[in-house]
Every structure is written in structure tokens, then in C-alpha cells.
Amino acid sequence: KKRKKRKKRRRHPQSPLQPRSPHLEEILNRAQTLQEEGKLEQAVEVLEDTPAHIQRRIEVQLPLGALYMMLGDLRAAAEAFERAERLEPDNPFTAFFLAGAYFQLDWWGYAIRAIRRALHRRDILPDDMLRQAETLLEDVEALIQQAAAEVGISAEIMEEAFRHSERGERLVNEERFEEAALAFQEAARLVPTWHGPRNNEALFRFFSGEVEKAISICEEVLTEEADNIHALSNLVRFYTATEEREKAEAYARRIRELPLENHFEVSKAVEALGILGDDEGLYAIYRRSRSLLDELDDTALLALGSAAANLGHPRTARRLWRRAEAVGVLPEATARLFGALQNNAPGPGLAQRYPTAILPTLITWQRLEEFGKLLKDWGEGRIDDERAQKRMKSLVARTPHIVQVAAKLLWEDNPQVGMEALSLIGTPAALAEIERFAFSQAGPMELRVQAIHILTDLGHLDLSQPIEIWNEETQEWHPLRLARWTVTSEIEPPPYSPEVWELIDVGTEALGKGQLNLAREKLEAAIALDPQAVVAHHNLAVALERQGNKAAALEHLHRALEIDPTYVFARCALARYHLSVDDPEAAQETLDPILERSVLTPAEVRYYQLTLAEIAISQEDYDSARRCVEMVLELLPDDESAQETLMRIALLESGYSPYWEEHLARQRRREEKKRHRPTRPDAGLVECLGRLTKDALIGTARAMPIPRKCNVRKAILIQDLAEYLTNPEELREIVQDLSDEEQQSLREVLEAGGTMDWEGFTARYGDDLDESPYWQWHEPETVMGRLRMLGLLSEGTVDDRLIILVPRELRDLLPPLL
């Protein structure tokens, strides 16, 4: 029986196009006018901002593709022409333009199909377009035939292989790496001796987490072509990611010996040696490949510039970085490099060298966004540790260079966030990077102490060995002893008899009420029943000390420690006695055995840390004292003694101690040193706020018209304040509360371009050197102090010149409000 012929249906049915509306004509005319005026980006915006129903017009997509071609964005042009072809599949003009875009992208497999579709309707093509189409077909056929002859296959198979490889490129652009690897694999299957797709397959298997498979493919390529630069470069990358440095170096040596005859080979060599951090190798490539510089992409130019900077060639570095800007790098990306070089810094941020491993060569933008969102969600408490670790584990599996990315964040951008990222990654390499920072001389000691605590919490440090940390103020290495205990309330009480415990409880209650004689009577009775009752000895010592009998008190404290050498309360009480007779060294030695304990209760941690704080205060080490108190407040946020001690520390630092003149001079020196740290003339809010201490930022948060949440990580607080200050309505309210003199000072700085010499500003409005830097406790009263506290001014040095500056984002927002 004869089967009925099925009617063909379009895979994506579209409703018929309607005649042009006046609105569409207006849009097209506006885009045409902008194009004729040379305003190509604005013309693109006009067409792309049209409603969806107008977008589904070939009259919109064709000029949009043409505009992208003029702008040099060939991929976007091809996508626009593809949309146009889907709207009118039989339109030869669309196929012709699409073939041109494909050809300029070097997508010969796609191009030859498109030009054949155009020539299928040759009868309606104008003569000049027909001749161009025929010429293009001849050119592409010749290229494909030449490529086929080189590998010894038919042109038809070569054409198909090109299409698979080109599809792989498109999938890479969409960050669909696993599918891209399969497309490259199919191209390589069709042409086994074509090494390009095989190397691409390896690279994107690597980015999909298939590291061993990627290594295997490239090593197989090298057995067939020993000098294949793409395979060699890939293997340097792969073995660097797996921390097999010797193997990576072996392949790098082979790269250094190659002649590098074109820009592709130079780019691959720069990529490999950049990831390896080989400055000498990179600079050698620069010197022998200068004729190819104009053909290199932005990442290669950035890496070469950094190598030049690392080797002491600043002029060459600047030239290369400016070339990178000219081919597409945003000035924001190079500003940190130029700023560091201008300030004679060894690298951006805390880094000791300029980066030759450029971010886009390590991680894709989509993965970077995923990484950033994970850290933000975790930092803001939207996800718990378990979920964050699960998401990070997945990201690590798909992002082999994730440790290098987090390390760049630590050293070059935001140390706080970088440490948190590395701790969440948690691999040996990640923890080794935190350790490298912790025991370096980079950044403030507070951050390095935090790094040591992170490593301790993760069980990475051997606490049986002595630890030293660099103190940037004294310029010396200081010993640092860390506790190895965990905190828990589930500790069994001493096994005293019920009668002994009853006497201790009654005596302790009397002690709390100030009934010292009753307390002595009950506690002495408890000791008479059980001479080993260490709690009774300690509490009796407290009662005796309050009665002025220090000798007897000391006797019972020593007896308590004979019974239990690590009894926290007795050790802390004895340490406080040593402080009372001005012997902080003996006090510290008395406390040291507590570090041998494995478990402490919250009350024991509280007494121990507050005693440490008192020792630090006696030595005028207020930073250490504050850290001890803050540890108590993290454990017991409402502890009044801790809060009072923190206030006392702030008062001491503000000049209210008996030694205020000496302290004030020391504080002034410390603040002078801080304000002379390098900055950039166009520093943004995040950078400016990041120069402040957490205490100062808390003061800033509380000074906002709507006080900001400040019991968060410093990085989160900075981001919140930056977003708040750039809200025009909130900024208006802040400006309205400024005095006339404060507003006038801001106007002067803004009229000077957003920066002013520090001396010029202070000559008119004074400085804040004699004010407390702890705005959390003491709001400044000077013009400079108040504007700095409110985030409207910052300071730092540029070319050894101390300046005052308005953060970049506020320079356009403030003038209308002043």
C-alpha cells in the first residue's frame, strides 16, 4: 500500500510577519541616523532595546548584525545573522552576510555551508553580490582543500571536521565545556592527525575536571609531534594545577627551546610560562618576538608586562600594559598594576611580584561569578558550612586552578576574603597558601594572626613546635603561643563528696554576697573534709585576698596548683597577683601551662582571655589586648566585664591613661604610618574603606543615618557601606547633616579634581592626628576626622606625596548635593 507523503513542518513555526509599523520605521531610522553619525554602540542599543515582537523582524536583525561587524564583534554579528536566517530561511542575502561573518571568524566549515545556501538562490542576488559570493566560495573551498591535502584526507571529511571543531568553539564560548570536548573529539576522530582539536579536547576536559584524561591526550600528541606548542603549553598548565612542578618545568624547558614563529605559538608559550611564573623566560620571549606584539591578545601582553616589572624594567611594563588596554583590557584591571609600579611596590596589594598568571587563563568568567556568589552566600550566612563545603567541592572538581585564583585574591586584592576562600577550599595546596601568608611579613599582623587561627582551627599547624610571627611595628619576629583546646560545657565536675560540694556552694554564694567570714568558714570546712578540693582552695584564696591577707591567699593558690597544675582559675588569679606587683613576665609564665589543656569551659576561656588582656594592657599592647577581649565577646557577646575592658582599652588608646603623652605620641606615629600607605588617585569606596580598621568601620556604620549592621566580617561591612554611600538618597541625608565648613572642604577637593595635597587641606581645615582612631567609641570632631569617618574622604600617598581624596564613585554624586 502506497504511503501518504507527509507534509513538511518547520521545526520552529513562526507567525507571519506583519507590515512595518510606524514605530518600527522610527526605530530603524533612528538606528540608521546614529550609524551615519558614527555612533555605532548607540545604534546597537536602539535595536537591542526594542520589544520582543519587534526583535522578531529580519529588518532589525540584519542591520544589527551589520553594526556588530563594523564594531568588530564577529560572534555577535554571526548570532544576529543567524537569528535573521531563522526568520527567513530561504533569504540568500542573510546567508551571504552570515557566510562573511563565519569567514572572518575562520569558521570555514560553517562559511561554506552558508555561501552554498546563498548561491542556491543566485537568481535573485545582484551581480556584484553574486560575484563576491562565488569568489568567497572559491576561497573557502581552496582553504579546505589545502587543509585536507596537508593531512591526507578528502575535502568533504575535512569540511565536516571543521564544522565539529567550530561547534566546539561555540560551546566553549557558552562555557559548555563537556559538550565542547566531545565536539573537538569528533573532529579529531575524523582527522586523527589534526592536533588542534585534540589539544582543545584535552584543555576542555581539564576545565571539566578530567585532568588525567587531558594529560593523556596531550602526551599522546607529543609522541606524534614532539614540538607541538599547544600540547606542551597544556601540559605545563595541567601539571602546575596538580602541583607536579618538576613535570611542568620539564615541559617548560622544551617550550623555551622552540623558535616561536607566529603569534599563536608566542601566546601559548606566554600562557605556559606565565602560569609557571617564569619571569626570565617571559622576558626572553618578549625580546625575540617584538615583531609579533601587535598580534598578541590582552592576556599575553599583561603577562609580558608583569614579567618586565618583576625584572626591573618599568618602562617596558607600562608600554606592554598600555598595549593590553588598547586591545581590550579595561583600565580598572590595569590601574592596580600601574599604581603599584608608581609606588615602587613589589606587586599589587600584598603580592611580592606582579602577576604573570592572568585571571582569564585560570578561570572562566562564569566560574568566577559562581565562586564569588558562593563566598558571598557563605559570608552572609545564607548557607551553612556544610552546604558551602559541598558547593565548593563541586567547584573545585570543575576548576583545577581554583587555588591559584583564591591566592590571587589573598595577595593582590582582598586578603580577608582570600583567606576565607582558601579555608573553604580546604585542599593541602590551599592551606599551604594560607600558611605562606601567615608566616610572611606582608600585611598587618592582625590579618596574619587570623590566618594562623584559621590554620589552627583546621588542624593544619603543629602546635608542639614554637611559632613566631612578624610584628611590622617593632620590625621583629615575636613568639606566638596558641591554645590547643576545644571549648565545651560538657565537662565532668571534680569527684568531691556531696558534703564537700555543699560546703563549697554555700561558701561561694557567701563570697558573691561579700560575706567573707562566712565564705572562709565554709571553704575551710570543705578543705578539712577533702584537702585535695582544688576549687575550695581557689575560692578561699579569693576570700583571703579580699580580706587583705595576701600571703595566705598565695599559699592556697599555690596549693591549688600543686593539686592541679592546669587549674585555670588558680593560674589566672596567680597571674593577676603578679600583675599587681608589676611583673607581667611572671604573669605570662604563670598562664602558659593552660595552653597544654585539651578542653576548657566557656567560663575558663573567659577568665583566661581577660587575664591575657590585662597583661597586654600592662605592656601597652592594646591591639593584642583587644583581640583577647574580642575572643571573649565572640563566645559570650553580652559579657559586661569584656565590654568594660574593651572600653578601657579604647580610653587608654585615646589618651586618657596616666601615660597619655607617651601613648599619644606612639598613636600619632602609628596613624602617620597608616596614612602614608600607598593609594591611587582614583581609588574607589571599597579600597578607601578597606584602609580602615574594623573598629573604625564599626564607628562609620553607626554614624550612618540608618546605622548599618556591624557584627559581620570586615569585607561584608565594607561592601554594605560602599553600597549605602552610593545610594543618592542616603548620601543626600549624610550631606545635609554636614556643617558649612565640612561641605566647603568637600567642594574644594571636588573642584580640584577629587584629590588635594594633604598639607593644603590641613592648612585650611586642620587634621585629625590627635583624635582617637577608634570611632567605635569616640566619634571625631575635626572636619577631616568626620569626613573620613563618614566615608567621604580618604588619604594615602601617590608618588610619595600625601593626598586627600574623595572616593571615585562619590565624585559625580556629591556636587549636586553640596
Secondary structure, 3 states (H helix, E strand, C coil): CCCCCCCCCCCCCCCCCCCCCHHHHHHHHHHHHHHHCCCHHHHHHHHHCCCHHHHCCHHHHHHHHHHHHHHCCHHHHHHHHHHHHHHCCCCHHHHHHHHHHHHHCCCHHHHHHHHHHHHHCHHHCCHHHHHHHHHHHHHHHHHHHHHHHHHCCCHHHHHHHHHHHHHHHHHHHCCCHHHHHHHHHHHHHHCCCCHHHHHHHHHHHHCCCCHHHHHHHHHHHHHHCCCCHHHHHHHHHHHHHCCCHHHHHHHHHHHHCCCCCCHHHHHHHHHHHHHHCCHHHHHHHHHHCHHHHHHCCHHHHHHHHHHHHHCCCHHHHHHHHHHHHHCCCCHHHHHHHHHHHHCCCCCCCCCCCCCCCCHHHHCCHHHHHHHHHHHHHHHCCCCCHHHHHHHHHHHHHHCCCHHHHHHHHHHHHCHHHHHHHHHHHCCHHHHHHHHHHHCCCCCCHHHHHHHHHHHHHCCCCCCCCCEEEEECCCCEEEEECCCCCEECCCCCCCCCCHHHHHHHHHHHHHHHCCCHHHHHHHHHHHHHHCCCCHHHHHHHHHHHHHCCCHHHHHHHHHHHHHHCCCCHHHHHHHHHHHHHCCCHHHHHHHHHHHHHCCEECHHHHHHHHHHHHHHHHHCCCHHHHHHHHHHHHHHCCCCHHHHHHHHHHHHHHHHHCCCHHHHHHHHHHHHHHHHCCECCCCCCHHHHHHCCCHHHHHHHHHHCCCCCCCCCCHHHHHHHHHHHHCCHHHHHHHHHCCCHHHHHHHHHHHHCCCEEEHHHHHHHHCCCCCCCCCCCCCCCCCHHHHHHHCCCCEEEEECCEEEEECCCCHHHHCHHHC
